[in-house]
Amino acid sequence: MPAGRTKTRRDSKHRVLRRGESIRADGKYQFKYHINDKPHFVYSWRLEPTDKLPVGKKTCLSLRELEKQIGYDLDTLSDPMGKNITVGELVERYLCTKTGVKPNARQLQFRAEPFEKGNFQREKDFSD
């Protein structure tokens, strides 16, 4: 092997594995990514969407599809694990994407705080 050239990692079908991808001893593919310097893993029996599922295994998304979904969630700052977001975070994210937002629009963020904490009040039922 020439100097300076790294060996590419491949699976059993001789496909090149991307950064973060690996194959486990049981044949399952895994993808490792980091959120706030904490490692997270996703697993799949298939690398590509066209791969056949091993006999007796549950259907699942392919690893490359999961990577794409996680990449989109990380780019949009969503929580890739649970999709949890508060109203305040949503308003803040929306206002960050807008240019030339007037001060009145920024004040809407403060109106969203009571809803964020779950302090909903029931309306009186006047159907009697």
C-alpha positions in Angstrom: 0.0 0.0 0.0 1.5 3.4 -0.9 2.4 5.8 1.9 -0.3 8.3 2.9 -3.2 6.2 1.6 -5.7 4.9 4.2 -7.5 1.6 3.8 -11.3 2.1 3.3 -13.6 0.1 5.5 -16.0 -2.3 3.6 -18.8 -4.6 4.6 -19.2 -8.3 3.6 -20.6 -7.2 0.2 -17.6 -5.0 -0.4 -19.5 -1.7 -0.1 -17.6 1.2 1.3 -18.7 2.2 4.8 -19.0 6.0 5.4 -17.7 7.9 8.4 -19.5 6.7 11.6 -20.8 3.5 10.0 -19.6 0.1 11.1 -20.8 -3.5 11.0 -21.2 -5.5 14.2 -20.3 -9.2 14.7 -23.9 -10.2 14.4 -24.3 -8.6 11.0 -26.2 -5.5 12.1 -25.1 -2.1 10.9 -24.6 0.7 13.3 -24.1 4.5 13.0 -22.5 6.5 15.7 -23.1 10.3 16.1 -22.5 12.8 18.8 -24.9 15.3 20.5 -23.3 17.6 23.1 -20.2 15.4 23.1 -22.3 12.3 24.0 -22.2 9.4 21.7 -25.5 8.0 20.3 -26.1 4.9 18.1 -28.7 3.8 15.7 -28.9 0.2 14.3 -30.3 -1.4 11.3 -30.2 -4.8 9.6 -29.9 -3.1 6.2 -27.3 -0.6 4.9 -29.2 0.5 1.8 -32.9 0.7 1.2 -32.6 -2.0 -1.5 -31.0 -4.6 0.7 -33.0 -7.7 1.7 -34.0 -8.1 5.3 -32.5 -11.2 7.0 -35.0 -14.0 7.6 -36.9 -13.6 10.9 -36.0 -9.9 11.4 -38.5 -7.0 11.9 -38.8 -4.5 9.1 -36.9 -1.3 9.7 -35.4 1.7 7.9 -32.0 1.2 6.3 -29.0 2.7 8.0 -28.5 5.3 5.3 -32.1 6.4 5.6 -31.7 6.7 9.4 -28.5 8.7 8.8 -30.3 11.1 6.5 -33.1 11.6 9.0 -30.7 12.2 11.9 -28.7 14.6 9.7 -31.8 16.6 8.9 -32.9 16.7 12.6 -29.4 17.9 13.6 -29.4 20.6 10.9 -32.8 21.9 11.9 -31.9 21.7 15.6 -34.7 19.2 16.3 -34.2 16.6 19.0 -33.4 13.6 16.9 -34.2 11.2 19.7 -37.6 12.2 20.8 -38.6 15.3 18.7 -39.3 17.2 21.9 -39.5 21.0 21.5 -41.2 23.6 23.6 -43.2 26.5 22.2 -40.6 29.0 23.3 -37.9 27.1 21.4 -40.1 26.9 18.3 -40.8 30.7 18.4 -37.1 31.4 19.0 -36.1 29.2 16.1 -38.6 30.9 13.8 -37.5 34.4 14.8 -33.9 33.5 14.1 -34.7 32.5 10.5 -36.4 35.9 9.8 -34.5 39.0 8.9 -35.8 42.5 9.9 -38.2 41.3 12.6 -39.8 44.2 14.4 -39.8 44.4 18.2 -43.5 43.6 18.4 -42.9 40.2 16.9 -40.1 39.6 19.4 -42.5 40.3 22.2 -44.7 37.4 21.1 -42.0 35.1 22.5 -42.8 36.3 26.0 -46.5 35.6 25.5 -45.7 32.0 24.6 -44.0 31.3 28.0 -47.2 30.5 30.0 -48.1 27.8 27.4 -44.6 26.4 27.5 -44.9 25.5 31.2 -48.3 23.9 30.8 -50.3 26.5 32.8 -53.4 26.1 30.7 -56.6 27.3 32.2 -59.9 25.7 31.5 -62.6 27.8 30.0 -66.0 27.9 31.8 -68.6 25.7 30.2 -71.6 27.9 29.4 -73.6 25.2 27.7 -76.1 24.9 30.7 
